[in-house]
C-alpha cells in the first residue's frame, strides 16, 4: 500500500503542526532517531523548520524507505532495520515514534499502546535497544495516534481509500486490526491488513522503566515523554 500512503496520510495529519510541537519538546537536542520513518513526511517538516537537525531514520519497509530517500535525499541517514534488533554505530539525544513501532491510542478514558511488534518479549527488547542508542538524559517520545477509527477518503471520481478499524481478543490478548483498502470504480485494487498488539498503559510503563526510562511529562494527551537515566 506504499503507493497510496502519502495521499491518504497527508489528508489526515498536519505534519507541519506535529513537527512544530515535536521541536518544542526536543528543545536544543540535535541528534534524533526517527523510529519507523515511513516515507519521511514528518522528518521533512522537521528539517524545513530546523535545518541543523541530524535525523537518522529506520524502517523495515524497503518501499517506504525508497520514497523517503526520494523525499529527503542526503538530509537524513536511512537504514532498513528492525527496532527490536537495532544496531547503529551512533548515540542520539532523542528518539520518537509516531506509529512506526509503537503509538498510544485513546481507549475510552484511558490509553493503550498499539505496537506493530506482536511479541511481549520483543516489545521489551525494542525499548532496550532504543535505550542503548540514547545518551543518559535522552528523550523517548511516543505520540498518540488517531488511526484507531475508520475513515473513507475519495481522491477523485475513480479512486477511494478506506481504513476500517476493529479490536479483537485472541487467547486473552487484545489486538487492533486495521484494513486498508483502495477502490477504483468500486472494485478493490489493493488491500492490506495490519494487526497491532494492544497493551495497557501501566504495563507498558513498567516495561519502559525496566529498560531505563521514566515518564517525565505528557502534553495534551498527544505526546508522552520518557527520559533515560539522569539529566542531560
Secondary structure, DSSP 4 states (H G I P E B T S, - for coil): -HHHHHHHHHHH--HHHHHHHHHHHHTT--EEEEET-TTSHHHHHHHHH-TT-EEEEEES-HHHHHHHHHHHGGGEEEEE--GGG---S--EEEEEESSSSEEEEEETTEEEEEES---HHHHHHHHHHHHHTEEEEEEEEEEBPSTTS-EEEE-SSSEEEEEEEEEEEETTEEEEEEEEEEEETTEEEEEEEEEEEEEEHHHHHHHHHHTTEEEEEEETTTEEEEEESS--
